[in-house]
Amino acid sequence: MNVYAKRRAVLLERMHAEGGGVAIIPTAPEVMRNADADYPYRHDSYFYYLTGFTEPEATLVLVAGAENQSILFCREKNLEREIWDGYRYGPAAAQTHFGFDAAFAIDIIDTELPKLMTNTQTLFYALGNDAKLDAKIQSWLNTVRLQVRAGVTAPSAAMDVRVMLNEMRLFKDSEEISIMQRAADISAHAHARAMRMAKPGMREYHLEAELLHEFRSQGSQYPAYGSIVATGANACVLHYRASDAELRDGDLVLIDAGCELDSYASDITRTFPVNGKFSGPQKALYEIVLASQYAAIAATKPGMRFTDGHDAAVQVLAQGMLDTGLLDKNKVGTLDDVIAKGDFRQFYMHRTGHWLGMDVHDVGDYRDPAPAGADKPWRTLQPGMTLTIEPGIYVRPAAGVPEQFWNIGIRIEDDALVTEQGCTILTRNTPKTIEEIETVMRG
């Protein structure tokens, strides 16, 4: 049984625990960019997690009943279209290759789905995610309900199938971890390449090109997200995208970029001096951010809460802001005061991490699933979870802020796998300390 079939079997077991029924999981639609040109196609992560199938116009149906079934609806073989668009499996080959119980042409889904929904208890489907499919499902339900006089019943309950899938995807298996490690290694090489190539007079897009070159040359299919390459004051814009600003002698450049490999994301941020040498103020703030990340990494282990890493980072960052004069002790008070009042948010306004996996901001609850209620505690970390650890400091010009720190933006981000002993940093091969960065840039 392949890994995708095993995942389908787990989901079917969980569907049975809810009374059984039919799950409908579509892939993503193709999207037009302009005129007759499509955006590069990327399948839906939920769909791929259960199928390994990358073609558009496909839907997975799972039936949890007296006899479990996994059924794929996909495009028919079409040799003429394959000349233009590339190979298509077609239902017969897809069934054999991916281990489905049955496969049909997507063109007959309107006929087949009402049959599969007949006399089932629950519809497992992400309602509201796709208006066109919502309308189709309503039509299929109505077709079944019209047969009530013949003793037929339609699903009487609905459940978002993503709730179960989110919990499954939160814990990575050995195959997923292997892919994520490779993605992390590719991205580490890309960041090191950008450091080696950077010099005053270049543009942000030049470094973005170096990243893309390394991603593709090592087998990555895509960037996992739009690369951030931000020099000087641009680094204080959290979601800045690589543009045409010039890299200037004496400035820092912040790169937040990672590749996607076989549908799994990596996510790395590094900050380094354009000229290869940190200035005194840059070094002072960089060491604070680095120390805060080490504190967060130490708090990333089984039994700790998801937010413990953030809290540990904030302690170090806030103390550093007081020590450097970014925050005036006479005005803001003690470290405890700064944290309690949130004064640190002037320079650090985001959280320290997020789940990572098939999506760069991956699925999974950040609160413990139980107990129910509004006051759920933050999630307890467990082996197999993967997350980012990314503290930072961003200093915009402002009255009372020492001018030597103006327009310095620093973020350090790594990808962590929670293990039995603590955590493994998947992106550990990316230069990070001041000595490592300056050595790479000299080389």
N, C-alpha and C positions, 0 to 999 in steps of 0.2 A: 504494500500500500504506500503510495507516494505521500509526501508531506501535506499536500493540499487535500487529498482524500482523508487523511487523518484529521485534519482540521474540520472538514465537513462532518466527519463522524462525531467529533466532540460537540459541534453545534447541534447536530441532530439529537444527541443525548440531552442537551440542555433544553431543547424544544420539547422533548418528551416530558421533562420535569415540569414544564408549564402546561401540560395537558395535550401536547402534540398540535400539529397543524401544518401550514404551508408557509415557507419563507421565500420571499422574492427579492433577489439582490441583483440589480442591473449594473452594468459597467457604465463608464462615463460616455456622454455623447461627443461626437466630433464637433468642433467649434470653428466657424469661419473667422478668419482674420480680416480679410477684405477681398472683394470681388470673388474670384474662384479659388482663393488660397486659404487653406486651413492652418490653424495653429498646429504645431507638432503635437501629435496625439499622445495622451497619457491616460491609461486606463484608471478606473476607480480602484482605490486601495482596498476597500472591503471586498470587492469582487475578486481582485487578484489574489488576495490573501487566501481565498477559498478555492481558487481555480488554477492559478498560474497562467491564465489565458489572457493574451494581450490585444486581441482584435476588438475593434469597436462593434456596435450593434449586436450586443450579446447580453443575455440574462441568465442567471443561475436560479433554479427553483429546487428547493429541498422539501421533501414531504416526510414528515415525522408521523408515521401511522403504524398500522399493523405490520406493514413492510416499508422500511425506509427507502427513499429514492433520492438520488441526486441527478438532476436533469439540466442539460445545457441547451439553450436556444441560441443559435449563432447564424452567421451568414452562410448561404449555400456556396458550394464551389462555383467559381465563375472564371473560366480560363481567360476570357476576354478582359475582365476587370483586373485579373492578376497581371496582365501585361502592363497595365497602367499603375496599379497600386501595390503589387507584390502578392506573395503567397497567401492563400486562405486555406485553413484546415478543412472547412466544411464539417457538417455534423458527424459523419461516419468516422473520419480521421480524428476529430476532436474527442469523440467518445472513447476511442481506443487509447489515444496518446495521454489524455488527462484523467482517465479512469472514472468516467461518469457511468451511471447505470443506463442512461439513455441520452440521446441528443437529437434535436429537431431543428428544422429551419426556423429562423426568427419570424419568417413571414406567416407561419401558422400559429403563432403564440396566442392570438385572439381566440382560436378554436380550442386549443389545448388547455389553456389556463383554467377556464371554468370547470373542465373535467377534473383537474387536479385539486381544485378548491372544494369540490363537492363532498359533503359529509365530513368536513374537517372542523375543528373547534376554533383554532386561533389563526389569524393572519399575522405573520411576522414580517413587518415591512416598515421602512422609514418614511412614513407619511409626511408630506410637505416638502420633501427634498426635490421632487421633480413633478411639476404640475401636469405635464403631459401623461406621465405614467400614472399619477394619481387618478386622472380621468379614466384611463384604461382599466385600472383596478376596480374603480367604481362600476364601470360597465360590466366587467367580469362577475363581480358580486351580484349585480342585478340579474345577469343571465342565470346564475345559480338560484337566486331567490324566486325566480319565475317558475321554478320546478317544484315549489313547496307542495302542491297538490299530489305530486307523484311520490311524496315522502322524502324528498331531498332536503337537506339542510345546508345552509351557508355558514361560514365562520361567524361566530357571535362575539368574538373578542379580537382585539388588535393589540399588538405589542411591537415596539420599535426594535427590530432585530439588531440594531447597532448597539443596544445596551449590552447584550451578551457578547457581541463581537469585540466591543471596546475592552471588556475585561479579558478576553482571550488575547487580544493584540498587545495588551499592556505587558505581558510576560513573554519574553523572547526565548525561542528555542535555540538549540545549538547551531542550526543552519542559518537562522536569522543573525545570530551573533557573529558568525563567520563572515557573512556578507557585510555587516556593519563595520567590522574590523577592517576589511579590505577597503570599504568606502572611506573610512577614517584615514587609512594610510595614504590613499590617493590624494585626499584633501590636504594631508600634512605635507606631502611633496609639493603640492601647488602653492601652499603658503610659503614654504621655504624658497621656492622658485621666485615668487614675487619679491621676497626680501632681497634675494641676490640681484635681481634685475633693477630694483628701484634706485633712482638717482634724481637729483634736482633737475627740473626742466621737463620731466615726463608728465604725462596726463593720467588722470585716474583711469581712463579707459585703456591705457597701455597695460596697466597692472591687471585689469579685468581680463584682457586678452591673454596674458600669461597664465592666469588661473584656468581659463577655458582650454587653453592648449594642453595643460597638464591633465585636466580632467579627461578630455577626449583621448589623448595619446595613451592613457593608462586604462582605457576601457569603460570609463563612466559614460552613461548614455546622456545625462543632462546635468546641469546644476540643480541642486535640490531646491533652490529658491534664487531670487534675483540677488546677485552679488552686491554687497555693500563695499565700496572702495571710497573712503572719505578722508581727504587730507585737510590739515589745518582745522579751521572752525567747522568744517562739514562733519567732522567726527562727533560733534555735539548734537547732531541730528540723528536720532536713533534709527530711523528707517530710510536714511539717505541711500540713494542708488548711485552706482558708479556713473560719473558724468565726465565733464571735460576740464575740471579744475586742474591747475598746474601744481605739481609737487614742488614745494619750495624748500630751499636749504634752511634747516632749523625747525621745520615743522614735523609733526608726527603724521603718520597715515594709519588709519584703522581699516582693517579688512575683515569683514564678516562674510565668509563664503564656505560652501561645502558642496560636494558632488552627490548625485544620486546614482547608486549602483544597483542594478537588478531590483529596482523599486524601493530601495532603502536609502535613507538620507543620512548625511553627516552634516555637522554644523560646528564650525570653528571660527573664533575671532582672535586675531592677533593685532597688536598695535606696535609700531616700530618707527624709528626716526628715518626720515627721508635720506639724510646724509650718513646714516650708519652709526651715529653716536648720540646717545641720550644726553640732553642738557641737564643741569642740576634740577630745575623745577620738574621737568618731565620725569627724571629718574625718581624724584621724591614721591610723586603721585603714582608712578608705575609700581613701585615697591609696595605701596599701600594696597593697590588693587590685587597684586600678586599674593600678598599675605592674606588678604580676605578670601581669595579663591582657595588657598591651601586650607584655611579654616573651614570653608564650606565642604571641601573634599573630605576632610576628616569627619564631618558630620553626616556624610553620605554612606550609610551602612545599614544592614538589617536592624529593624527595631526602632530606628529613628523616624521622625515624621518628615514628610516632604518639605515642610517649611523650616526644619532645623538648620539646613544648610544656608538658607537665606538669612535666618536670624544670626548665625555665626558670622556670615560675611558682613552684615550690617554693623555688628559690634566692632569689627576691625576698621571698616570704612569710616564710621562715625568718629572713632578715636583718631584716625588719621586726619580727618577734616579739622578736628580741634587742634591737633599737634601742628599742622601746617598753617593754621590761621584761616583756612577756607571758611570755617565757622568761628566767630568771635566768642571766646569763652565768657567774656563779661556780659554778652547779650543773650547767649543761648543756655548758659549754665553747664551742668555736668554732662557726662556721657549718658547717664540714665535719662536726664532731661531731654537731650537731643533725640534719643530713640523714642521716648514716650510721646514727644510732641511732633515727631516726624520731620525735624529740621534738616536731617540728612537728605531728604528727598529733593532739596534744591540741586544737589549734585548727583544723586543716585535715585532715579525715579521708577525703575522697573524691578521685577522680581529676579531671582538669581538662577532660575532654570525652568525647564518645561520638559515634558515627556518627548522622547525622540524615537522614531521608528520608520514606518513606511511613509509617514508624513513628517515634515520637519517639526511642526507642532503636533505631535502625535496624539492619538485618542487615549482615553482612560480617565477615570474620575480622579480628581485631586483630593477628594474627601473619601474617607472610608465608606464602603458600601453599606455597612451596618454600624450602629443602629440607625433606623430611619428617623427622620426629623430634620429640623432646620439647623440644629447645632452639632452636626457631624464633625468629629475631629478630622484634622488633616490626615492624609493617607500615610500609613505606616510602610516604610520602604521594605521590599522583599527581594530576594535574589531573582534575577531575570529581568528586572525593570531597567530601562535605559533612560537617561535624562541628561540635560545639559547643565553645566555649572558656569555661570557667566556674570560675575560682578563687574562693576565699572564705576568710573567717575567722569563727569562731564561738566566742564566749567565754562559757562557763558559769562561774558563781561557783565559785571554788576557792581553797584556801589558797595564798598566794604569788603569786596573780594580782592585779595592781593593780585595786582596786575600781572605778576610774573606767571600766574597760572591761567590767565585768560585764554580761551579758545583751545584748551587742551581737552581732548576727549580720549579716554582709554577704556577699553573693554578687553577682558581675557576670557575666552570661552573654550571649554573642553566638553567632550562627550564621555559620560560615565556609565558603566555597567555595574549594577549592584550585584555583589557576590556574597557567598557565605561568610567570607572573612571581612568584607568591607566594600570596596569598589575598585574596579579596574578602569583606568583612564584609557579609552580606546584611541584617543588622539594624542597619546603621550609622546609620539615621535615628532610633534610639531615644535620647533624652537620656541621657548617661552621665557626663560630667565633673561635678564639683561645681558649677561655674559654670552649665553647661547645665541641671542639675536645679533649682537654686535659681531660675534665670531662668524656667523653665517654671512652677514653683510660684508665683512672684510674679504671673505672668500669669493 
